[in-house]
Amino acid sequence: MLNSKPVCDRWFATRQINSGLYCISEVHYWEWNRANLWLIKGQTQDLLIDTGLGVASLRQHIASLIDKPLLAIASHIHFDHAGGLHEFDHRAIHPAEAEALRMGDNHAAVCSHELGFVLDEHFEQLPYAGFTAMQYRLNRAEPTHLLQEGDVLDLGDRAFEVLHLPGHSPGSIALYDAKNQELFSGDVIYDGDLLDQLPGSDIPSYIATYERLQQLPIDTVYPGHYQTFGRDRYHEIMAEYLEAKRQPGCPADVRSQFVVS
């Protein structure tokens, strides 16, 4: 049966946060799984953090904003963040999830049909005529850059350190601007239900990640979902998660895996 929903006029919406930052969203997709796609404009190059579902051309949508070399980054392999990465000439991901991107691994990307995360009812309007959730697949792509813990992305007027923060997924990363105390967190932390039971999720790793992040000076978090938040809410979210998940006698070797270098 064909989907009778209307085809949208425009799949993406862009909101300018400040002179160097834009937030792009897929406004006709389910609010509770709709990712924030962050375009950071630098002096010598630009960064795009996450690329959405890949059902419409993000590259075309942001073309008027791009006047320098652009590196598109997947904060992790999940379909709502890495689906559009294939469109870009320069694309980056953590090595732990590079093979899943190369292979278009729908299970690792949590978009395989048996997992039930991509459903027709999640689309208020269609990205193109004839689209159905059943046909959705992760777009495979060859990474051109592998981002490791401690790598620095220098944009000329600001720099971001790559933090490897597993728990939500094995290759989850965040980008940290130490000078401005800003964190582009992907799905490592956001102000909503934190998912730690997906394929590849690991609660002890999530605990260790949060114990590490509690030591990180943060003023503003730009998350992979929902609203931006500040220092107080940042610490509240982590404290609430740790209180719920931390087990008595949590082994020290788990906590020591992710010491800041």
Summary of the structure (lengths in Angstrom):
residues: 261
radius of gyration: 17.8
end to end distance: 54.8
largest distance: 55.0
contacts: 832
relative contact order: 0.14
helix: 26%
strand: 24%
